[in-house]
Amino acid sequence: MYFTPREEELADLLVQIGLKKNVAKVLIYLAHTEEATSRDIERGTDLRQPEVSIAMATMTEQKWVENRETKAENKGRPVKIYRLSRPIHDIMDSIEQEKKREITNQLRLIQQVRDYIS
């Protein structure tokens, strides 16, 4: 799977909202597939391995993804398989709530400054 122009546009919107580009791309990719290996994500998003790893760490911290390990076909490290831990709509709800908290906090700080300079 490779990004369509519509998926690129969606990732760009998420970046404008405040997500990092790599996180936005991985989120969109995983929203359109049941599960994927890190290598699948690299290929599908045109990101390098370190970029995918950083995005996955961020998404894991947010509890947006979960992973499981499976044995590699040859002798090697186990392969991690990732999937969204909840529906994309729920993730968007949590992003919206976070942005609302940020806006409320910024407005409160502006009011404090106004009160200070009055």
ChimeraX attribute file (.defattr): number of C-alpha atoms within 10 A of each C-alpha:
attribute: neighborCount
match mode: 1-to-1
recipient: residues
	/A:1	11
	/A:2	13
	/A:3	16
	/A:4	9
	/A:5	9
	/A:6	9
	/A:7	16
	/A:8	16
	/A:9	12
	/A:10	15
	/A:11	24
	/A:12	17
	/A:13	14
	/A:14	20
	/A:15	16
	/A:16	11
	/A:17	13
	/A:18	12
	/A:19	16
	/A:20	15
	/A:21	17
	/A:22	21
	/A:23	22
	/A:24	23
	/A:25	27
	/A:26	23
	/A:27	25
	/A:28	18
	/A:29	25
	/A:30	18
	/A:31	16
	/A:32	12
	/A:33	12
	/A:34	10
	/A:35	17
	/A:36	18
	/A:37	15
	/A:38	19
	/A:39	16
	/A:40	16
	/A:41	24
	/A:42	19
	/A:43	14
	/A:44	17
	/A:45	21
	/A:46	16
	/A:47	16
	/A:48	14
	/A:49	14
	/A:50	10
	/A:51	16
	/A:52	21
	/A:53	16
	/A:54	13
	/A:55	20
	/A:56	22
	/A:57	14
	/A:58	16
	/A:59	19
	/A:60	15
	/A:61	10
	/A:62	12
	/A:63	13
	/A:64	19
	/A:65	18
	/A:66	16
	/A:67	17
	/A:68	11
	/A:69	12
	/A:70	11
	/A:71	11
	/A:72	11
	/A:73	9
	/A:74	7
	/A:75	7
	/A:76	8
	/A:77	11
	/A:78	13
	/A:79	16
	/A:80	16
	/A:81	17
	/A:82	21
	/A:83	19
	/A:84	23
	/A:85	15
	/A:86	13
	/A:87	10
	/A:88	16
	/A:89	10
	/A:90	12
	/A:91	17
	/A:92	12
	/A:93	11
	/A:94	14
	/A:95	17
	/A:96	13
	/A:97	12
	/A:98	12
	/A:99	14
	/A:100	12
	/A:101	12
	/A:102	12
	/A:103	12
	/A:104	12
	/A:105	12
	/A:106	12
	/A:107	12
	/A:108	12
	/A:109	12
	/A:110	12
	/A:111	12
	/A:112	12
	/A:113	11
	/A:114	10
	/A:115	9
	/A:116	8
	/A:117	7
	/A:118	6
